[in-house]
């Protein structure tokens, strides 16, 4: 669960934020394509979105839970259950047969439900 009006940190696994490549070969010719992650857009499901140049900063135990992410975050303004979608845009280049080029950017996406709840408060001052 995410807590209403508390900053939510977004990130993708830094280990997956690396160039990917593949080579296809036939006798006398090999072509290698390389895809490099360029940015990630998080669509928050409540009408908001955040675009980040990089994988985001991983929140770790011991960090201030009320602090905003220094690189990629969002604060949900209303409680509810939303579908969060992360879409990574990849730049793609290729080389082979003595030539090279680029192709239109590609995207990959994944979604998951996020429940945003209100946190109760406790008044210990007797008021």
Secondary structure, 3 states (H helix, E strand, C coil): CEECCCCEECCCCHHHCCCEEEEEEECCEEEEEEEEEEEEEEECCCCCEEEECCCCCCCCCCCCCCCCCCCCEECCCCCEEEEEEEEEEEEEEEEECCEEEEEEEEEEEEEEEEEEECCCCCCCCCC
